[in-house]
Amino acid sequence: MIPYAAPIRDLQFVLKDMGLLEQVMQLPGCGEVTPDLVDAILEEAGKFASEQLAPINYSGDKQGASIENGVVRVPDGYTEAYHAFVEGGWNSVPFEAEYGGQELPWTIATAVTEMWQSANMAWALCPLLNQGAVEALQVHGTPEQQAAYLPKMISGEWSGTMNLTEPQAGSDLSLIKTRAKRDGDHYRIQGMKIFITYGEHEMAENIIHLVLARCEDAPEGVRGISLFVVPKYILKDDGTPGERNDLRCVSIEHKTGINGSPTCVMSYGDNGGAIGYLVGEENRGLEYMFTMMNNARLAVGLQGLSIIERSYQQARSYALDRKQGRAGDKKLAPIADHADVRRMLMTMRSHAEAMRGLVLETMLALDQQKRHHDESWRLWSERRVGLLTPVIKGWFTDMAVELTSMGVQIHGGMGFIEETGIAQHFRDSRILPIYEGTNGIQAMDLVGRKLLRDEGKAAQEYLDEVHILITALNDVEGDDMAVIRKRFAIAVDTLEDATEWLLDTAKDNPDAVGGSAAYYLRAFGITAGGAVLARAARTCLEKLAQDPQGDTEFLKAKIATARFYAENILPQVPALFIAMEGGWQTLRTISDDAL
């Protein structure tokens, strides 16, 4: 397996050359987030990813997590890497200074997190889940809970989890049965939770579980769900971990991928009830859960980009080294010289670059939502983040499975051999379209909540913005931009037609939503990726005009990538709209026997 090389220059291009960092610096509290500081952060994060995390990715997959007499053991090197991560302050990057965080913008934290997830996704799931738990307590916890738990969770000395689903529930949380009985100033929690990532381990001194459960007199369905803090070790009066709580890991799952990450079946209250503390108010747990879930959905989308980047790096290295067959005047050429292999590599590369720009633009909007002094701007940013969250989670992770499979394909027969290492990325990616809400749920969220509920306001704001971009591209000369502009304009017009069709059709035809939502999400993702690459190409052309002797190879490669995407990926959008219009109508005519 080739070493991981953090894409620092690509991240710098999006943040600095495309102007995101300049916008970040204008936000309150971000004036000191200078280009020099960001460069230093990216360089050090890249070193940690490549030197500490990447070397234990393959070995961790082979060794896997294990459980023995109730003790969960992570692969060799995981604990040492985690302690180095905590000591380096990396866990605290985006969190509030009040509780020991560095309070850096999420835009910068996301650029750093991409590297963790690329280098070792199974390991990096631990800080990812903690991130969502911290966010939930920051927003909904009491001052006492925040003071007790946040400093250690933000430092990483304690980790956090999300305990949502159960064996009978799956994605339908209205079916959960875990119970919470009031007992003085706390509750006694009894029930079983499944699929709990890092639900048990010894890397951190304590594990703070956020658990969904029902109080004794709660109404049925999702309106009767409450959220509780359930620590592995109950805190003593001085705030340090004390007695072990009544909870345990029953078993860990044997999975297709992310084998180094312990995915736990957790049992609460086998001996009278685990002590838990109510977060917020009773019966508002689902509302609070979505604070965790929205954070996690963006993070999982980022994982999709990260695993694409890792698979692309390995596939590219193999294709440049492996010689087979004739190409041009070469009797024995690297397989990268063959047109079909080149097509696959550019498909992987162009998606990675489009996704990187889109997720960082979205995190800039998240920073604006949290920090901007103007309320109307904060509201606009909230709509933009809400609109793009299901796109990032759904499109990125669907494509992660397709493109890591493509990475295997580039290797030919050797890709099917585990020792090559490329298959691990494919296996690791397969969970991404499933957890934190399956991608079918993401598509329904995009259409049902983000499009129909506000009658297309957020979507139309986005479409108006990209129409302005198309107009601006008319002033950019050259054949490359002419092609990019033409194909991008067709995709935007088609997405607008698809949006109007859904607004007109879906209200009276529920099947139109369910049958076309996935096509719409993909069309939206492809078009949004096209917008990113069109802006990137414009930036590159401007820089080449200003300094023809500058970083020409890098900039020309960006332009070529944008043109490839425009010619090979954007034409998929009209076909997706055709499927939207017609495909859903036959769904109810197909019998179960014909499925």
C-alpha positions, -999 to +999 in steps of 0.1 A: +000+000+000+014+034-009+019+061+017-009+086+022+000+121+009-022+148+025-036+170-004-024+202+012-019+222-020-054+213-031-068+225+003-048+257+001-062+263-034-098+261-022-092+281+010-069+308-003-070+310-041-108+306-043-113+332-016-129+312+012-103+321+038-107+358+030-145+355+038-137+335+070-114+363+082-142+388+079-163+370+105-162+380+142-135+362+161-117+350+129-094+380+122-063+361+134-070+330+112-044+342+087-030+324+056+002+317+075-016+302+104-038+280+081-007+269+062+010+258+095-022+240+106-025+221+074+012+212+073+012+198+108-022+180+104-008+165+072+022+152+090+001+137+118-022+120+092+006+105+071+030+096+099+007+085+127-026+075+113-020+061+078+006+035+089-019+018+112-048+018+087-041-014+069-029-033+100-059-021+120-082-035+093-065-069+094-063-071+132-097-055+139-113-046+172-120-075+197-138-081+229-127-104+257-145-108+290-163-075+284-131-056+276-130-041+241-096-039+226-087-017+196-060-026+171-023-021+179-012+016+176-048+030+179-044+041+216-010+056+211-022+076+181-053+088+201-032+100+230-009+118+205-039+133+189-052+146+222-018+159+234-014+177+201-047+196+207-063+184+175-096+173+192-103+208+204-099+227+171-134+239+164-149+241+199-156+270+222-127+286+240-149+288+272-145+250+276-109+247+264-115+247+226-094+266+201-126+280+185-111+279+150-137+281+122-154+249+110-141+257+075-105+251+088-115+222+111-131+204+081-100+208+060-080+191+088-106+164+094-105+154+057-069+142+063-078+122+095-106+104+076-084+097+045-055+084+065-075+061+088-113+062+087-119+035+112-097+053+138-111+087+130-146+077+137-139+081+175-133+119+173-161+122+147-188+108+170-174+128+199-178+159+178-216+154+174-220+147+211-201+179+220-223+199+196-255+185+212-244+194+247-232+228+237-266+236+223-290+217+246-271+208+278-276+226+311-248+249+323-240+222+349-238+195+323-217+217+301-193+225+329-190+188+339-185+172+306-175+196+278-139+204+289-128+168+289-148+159+258-134+189+239-098+180+250-104+144+240-096+130+274-131+117+274-149+105+242-186+107+233-211+086+215-246+087+200-269+059+211-300+060+189-313+029+173-322-006+186-327-041+171-364-036+162-361+001+151-335+006+124-341+041+109-376+043+125-368+058+159-405+059+168-400+022+177-373+025+203-381+008+237-353+019+260-369+032+292-360+060+316-374+060+351-371+091+373-351+086+404-345+119+423-322+142+403-314+116+377-330+087+357-325+050+356-320+039+320-328+003+309-326-010+273-303-021+245-287-001+217-270-013+186-245+000+161-228+022+187-195+033+172-167+033+199-194+025+225-167+008+245-129+011+245-099+020+267-084+049+247-101+076+268-106+079+306-144+081+303-170+076+276-200+100+276-230+083+260-259+104+247-288+080+248-324+082+234-350+067+257-387+070+268-398+083+301-425+064+320-455+085+309-441+095+275-465+095+245-460+069+218-439+076+186-412+101+181-429+127+204-421+106+234-384+104+230-360+121+254-322+125+254-299+115+283-263+118+293-251+084+305-214+084+314-194+051+315-181+062+349-203+083+371-185+115+381-175+121+417-180+154+435-147+166+422-157+159+386-134+130+381-145+095+369-157+074+398-179+043+400-186+023+369-222+029+356-246+001+350-239-003+313-218-027+293-208-037+258-225-071+251-207-077+218-191-060+188-202-065+153-183-083+126-184-059+097-176-056+060-153-027+067-141-002+093-129-032+112-106-013+135-136+006+149-155-012+176-192-012+166-209-021+199-241-037+211-247-018+244-268-029+273-281-004+298-295-012+332-288-050+337-285-044+374-312-019+383-307+009+358-278+030+344-278+065+359-286+091+332-292+128+333-319+145+312-307+168+284-331+197+280-368+188+285-385+155+284-400+143+251-378+167+230-350+142+224-357+138+187-353+176+182-320+175+202-308+144+183-309+163+150-282+187+163-260+156+166-273+141+134-269+172+112-233+175+124-227+138+118-243+139+083-218+166+072-190+147+088-200+114+071-203+132+037-167+144+043-157+108+049-170+100+014-147+126-001-118+114+021-121+077+011-124+088-026-091+108-022-073+079-005-085+054-032-076+078-060-041+083-047-035+045-045-051+038-079-031+066-096+002+053-082-006+018-093-017+029-128+015+049-133+037+020-122+019-010-137+029-017-173+007-037-196-002-035-233+005-011-261-004+026-259+006+050-287+042+042-297+049+023-265+050-014-268+047-018-230+030+012-215+019+021-180-018+013-178-024+050-170-017+056-207-048+036-217-078+058-224-102+038-202-079+038-172-073+075-177-111+080-178-115+062-145-087+082-128-101+115-140-136+105-128-122+099-094-100+130-093-127+154-107-153+142-081-128+146-053-120+182-063-156+191-068-166+176-034-137+193-016-148+227-028-185+221-021-180+209+015-156+237+023-181+263+008-208+247+029-187+249+061-180+285+053-218+290+053-219+271+087-194+295+101-214+325+088-245+310+104-228+307+137-207+340+137-221+366+113-233+398+130-262+403+105-293+382+114-305+381+078-271+367+067-273+341+095-307+330+083-296+328+047-266+307+058-288+284+078-310+277+047-279+271+026-264+246+051-298+229+055-302+226+017-267+212+011-264+188+041-284+160+025-266+166-008-232+163+008-242+132+028-260+115+000-241+124-031-206+122-016-212+088+000-230+072-029-201+082-051-176+070-025-189+034-031-189+038-069-154+054-070-136+032-046-150+003-066-135+021-096-102+022-077-104-016-074-112-019-111-081+001-121-060-025-103-075-053-123-072-087-107-048-074-081-075-052-068-094-082-057-064-094-036-066-080-001-028-076+002-030-048-024-049-027+001-072-010-024-102-032-015-101-019+021-112+015+009-141+000-010-151-021+020-148+009+044-169+031+021-199+008+021-212+019+054-213+056+044-246+056+025-262+037+053-254+053+086-266+087+100-297+082+079-297+061+048-293+080+015-329+073+006-337+093+038-313+120+027-330+123-007-365+125+010-351+151+034-338+172+005-371+171-014-396+169+015-381+192+041-356+214+021-376+219-011-413+214-006-416+228+030-403+262+021-418+261-014-383+261-030-369+292-014-335+278-005-332+259-038-341+290-058-316+311-039-289+286-049-301+285-085-301+323-087-265+323-075-253+298-101-271+317-128-251+347-118-220+326-120-229+315-156-232+352-166-199+360-151-183+331-170-193+348-203-165+373-197-138+345-195-121+338-228-108+305-241-120+272-254-118+255-221-141+279-204-165+279-234-170+242-230-173+244-192-198+272-194-220+255-220-222+222-202-227+238-168-255+261-181-273+231-194-270+213-161-282+244-142-312+249-165-321+212-161-318+213-123-341+243-123-366+225-145-364+195-121-370+217-091-401+233-107-414+199-117-411+186-081-428+217-067-457+212-092-460+175-090-450+162-056-478+178-036-505+157-053-483+127-060-464+113-030-449+086-052-433+113-073-413+123-042-403+088-032-396+076-068-376+107-079-359+120-048-327+100-053-324+112-089-329+148-078-303+146-051-277+132-075-286+158-101-282+185-075-249+171-063-234+169-098-246+204-107-232+218-074-199+201-081-199+216-116-204+251-100-173+245-078-151+234-107-163+262-130-153+287-103-120+269-098-113+270-136-120+307-137-096+313-108-069+293-125-073+311-158-071+344-140-040+334-121-023+321-153-031+355-171-016+374-141+015+353-138+023+330-168+054+318-150+037+308-118+024+273-107+014+266-143+013+228-142-009+228-111-033+254-125-035+237-159-043+204-143-072+221-124-086+235-157-083+201-174-101+185-144-129+210-146-133+205-184-133+167-180-161+170-154-180+193-177-178+170-206-182+136-189-201+141-156-224+171-161-242+155-191-257+130-166-280+157-152-305+158-181-308+120-181-315+121-144-344+145-150-358+122-176-358+094-150-375+117-125-403+125-148-412+090-159-398+064-136-419+069-105-452+064-124-446+027-128-437+020-092-473+012-081-480-009-111-452-034-103-465-063-083-445-078-054-439-109-075-423-088-102-399-071-078 
